[in-house]
Amino acid sequence: MWQMIPTLAGVILLIFFLFNWVGGDPAQVLAGKISNPEQIANIRKQLGVDQPYWYQLWVFVQQVFTFDFGRSWSTNEEVSRILLTRVGPTLTIMVPVLVIETVLAVALAVMVAYVRGSLTDRTIMVICTTAMSISFLVYIIFGQWLFGFILGWFPVQGWSESYWRNLTHYAPLPIMLAIFVGLAPALRLYRSFFLEEINQDYVRTARAKGLPEKTVMMKHVLRNALIPILTNVGIYLPSVFVGSFLLEVFFSIPGLGREIVTAVNRSDFPVIKAVTVYLAVLTMIVNLLVDVMYKLVDPRVSFK
Amino acid sequence: MSAVLPDNAPPVMHQSPGLWTLAWRRLLNDRVGVFCLAIVVAYVSMMLASYAGLVAGDWNKEKGVSYANPSFLAGAENLEAREVTNRDFGTTAKPVDLSDIDPLAPRYKEWEERAAKIAVTEVKRAETLAFGGDKWGRDVLEKAIKGSEVSIFVGLTAALFATLIGTILGALAGYWGGRVNDFLEWFYNIFTSIPYILLILAFAAVFKRGLDTIIVILALTGWTGIYRLVRAEYIKHGGREYVKAAQAIGASHFSRMFVHILPNASHVILVQLSQHVVSFIKAEVILSFLGLGVPVDMVSWGTMLAEAQNELVIGKWWQLFAAGASMAILVTAFSMLTDSLRDALDPKLK
């Protein structure tokens, strides 16, 4: 718990170093090509980059703790407002993706681990390896073209004001594509977790006392394999908020991921800084929660 | 008297093969591994040939008609291609005569004469290209080969740098422990507490665009996994007897870290290197697609995919296929080679 503080301090330092030192003079970028020294000096003053570094760092720390990053450099919208309005669409896509993908991957992994070594198992693994090697971009471009453009099952892109319309109308295709792409690596990984458990002594004991293979898999192996699976989902969880920026770019979903890509292209530093800091905090909190959940799932785990 | 044995016969010494010889033999026995190795070698030689200008040197030339059909689809209908080839410049209607109010009118003649002096060589454009053409009539196959140069180069170099950073930091943390370890763990925690893709984008935001930048970004953000594994290896090996023996004969810290322990951790590093090449090739493609990667005068699989998105709508699938397939084949071969490599280096696994 307490080691979160030095990490957070480090994250703040890293981001400050990147954007206020490596990033160069933002006034040059903002003023554009036609500018005179006076304008640049004005902008520098407005942004506070004419202050010494220690003062800029102090301002940045204040911003982090007051949730006030000022306004976007390119749209003049408040950064906190940008974050709050963009997170909704991202979660609309990513929460279903995370839930469905995890459930599907665990279920399939149990089945594949059950028939381990068979032709089915090997075929599925080869398919997974091949599927993983095709770029996400190709899936999106092809999927959007096939299901949206040719077959017309889903709108090619778009987003609306109504949550239900989004979820039922615009979200299914991106969700489907994300699950399709994420399933292969997850399945491979979870299968390896199951196989690791299957070779343990307690499984042999369970078999020796005459339990049917199904009970062994579902009661003994599954419950123990859930521990590494939980870790994996925990690692993945924070990036749910970034969303799949590729999906958001392709399907014009006004989410956080697309916002970040736009901000990077426009050198809109306040937005990127804010997103990075808060996602780092979120990641640390999630890691802590995962540790607590270990304790609930596995009584052997104890906190040092 | 017994036969005199020649006493100067060389004693039969069987030098036991080393780790790498054994691993190489095991890899050669793995048919899938050899096949994948062959594919990877083929790709790398193709990349070198393209770098040397032997193949695809003139990928940027507009050889065919716009959206030329692939040769194997020569007869297929192609409206976009015909539109360009059949354009007849002679019959365009004369523009309305504005010479009395056009201030530039007196100079038109002079300009026309000057324009006529410039020799324009009209290249005969091919109707079909081996694997089709893009919007400007460039050969898609040559683009894919040239694109492999960028993608593989970025993947390999970035993975080498990331491995270097990860290995050095991991060695320091694992070997010294204590304060050094605490500091580097803190550093590791900072980098891993930011979601990976966000970290890449944050770095991309502050650096200028370019090929070297993308390598730097991938290396600076991608070392964490290697660091962690190398550190674990060094912690494991640090207390072993051979390291103590090295210390006893007066080996320096540096020598113990990089001459004695490093070879024993090298199999882990090699597998990691191979894995990172794959993931960096994928990352490069996505960054280039977003316009954060290679500059516009270069071609990579990512920029090809960016063009392919609009082409697919008008039914020109070959660029998407060329870029997607050449990447998929390489990545599949590379990841299966990584698996074989791991099995060969660590036979206890499997």
Boltz contact constraints between the chains, C-beta under 6 A:
constraints:
  - contact:
      token1: [A, 6]
      token2: [B, 186]
      max_distance: 6.0
  - contact:
      token1: [A, 7]
      token2: [B, 189]
      max_distance: 6.0
  - contact:
      token1: [A, 7]
      token2: [B, 190]
      max_distance: 6.0
  - contact:
      token1: [A, 7]
      token2: [B, 193]
      max_distance: 6.0
  - contact:
      token1: [A, 10]
      token2: [B, 186]
      max_distance: 6.0
  - contact:
      token1: [A, 10]
      token2: [B, 190]
      max_distance: 6.0
  - contact:
      token1: [A, 11]
      token2: [B, 190]
      max_distance: 6.0
  - contact:
      token1: [A, 11]
      token2: [B, 193]
      max_distance: 6.0
  - contact:
      token1: [A, 14]
      token2: [B, 190]
      max_distance: 6.0
  - contact:
      token1: [A, 18]
      token2: [B, 206]
      max_distance: 6.0
  - contact:
      token1: [A, 22]
      token2: [B, 206]
      max_distance: 6.0
  - contact:
      token1: [A, 23]
      token2: [B, 206]
      max_distance: 6.0
  - contact:
      token1: [A, 130]
      token2: [B, 332]
      max_distance: 6.0
  - contact:
      token1: [A, 133]
      token2: [B, 328]
      max_distance: 6.0
  - contact:
      token1: [A, 133]
      token2: [B, 331]
      max_distance: 6.0
  - contact:
      token1: [A, 133]
      token2: [B, 332]
      max_distance: 6.0
  - contact:
      token1: [A, 134]
      token2: [B, 328]
      max_distance: 6.0
  - contact:
      token1: [A, 135]
      token2: [B, 285]
      max_distance: 6.0
  - contact:
      token1: [A, 135]
      token2: [B, 327]
      max_distance: 6.0
  - contact:
      token1: [A, 137]
      token2: [B, 289]
      max_distance: 6.0
  - contact:
      token1: [A, 137]
      token2: [B, 305]
      max_distance: 6.0
  - contact:
      token1: [A, 138]
      token2: [B, 324]
      max_distance: 6.0
  - contact:
      token1: [A, 141]
      token2: [B, 309]
      max_distance: 6.0
  - contact:
      token1: [A, 145]
      token2: [B, 312]
      max_distance: 6.0
  - contact:
      token1: [A, 238]
      token2: [B, 195]
      max_distance: 6.0
  - contact:
      token1: [A, 239]
      token2: [B, 195]
      max_distance: 6.0
  - contact:
      token1: [A, 242]
      token2: [B, 195]
      max_distance: 6.0
  - contact:
      token1: [A, 242]
      token2: [B, 198]
      max_distance: 6.0
  - contact:
      token1: [A, 260]
      token2: [B, 201]
      max_distance: 6.0
  - contact:
      token1: [A, 264]
      token2: [B, 201]
      max_distance: 6.0
  - contact:
      token1: [A, 264]
      token2: [B, 204]
      max_distance: 6.0
  - contact:
      token1: [A, 264]
      token2: [B, 205]
      max_distance: 6.0
  - contact:
      token1: [A, 272]
      token2: [B, 202]
      max_distance: 6.0
  - contact:
      token1: [A, 272]
      token2: [B, 205]
      max_distance: 6.0
  - contact:
      token1: [A, 276]
      token2: [B, 194]
      max_distance: 6.0
  - contact:
      token1: [A, 276]
      token2: [B, 198]
      max_distance: 6.0
  - contact:
      token1: [A, 276]
      token2: [B, 202]
      max_distance: 6.0
  - contact:
      token1: [A, 279]
      token2: [B, 195]
      max_distance: 6.0
  - contact:
      token1: [A, 279]
      token2: [B, 198]
      max_distance: 6.0
  - contact:
      token1: [A, 280]
      token2: [B, 193]
      max_distance: 6.0
  - contact:
      token1: [A, 280]
      token2: [B, 194]
      max_distance: 6.0
  - contact:
      token1: [A, 283]
      token2: [B, 193]
      max_distance: 6.0
  - contact:
      token1: [A, 284]
      token2: [B, 193]
      max_distance: 6.0
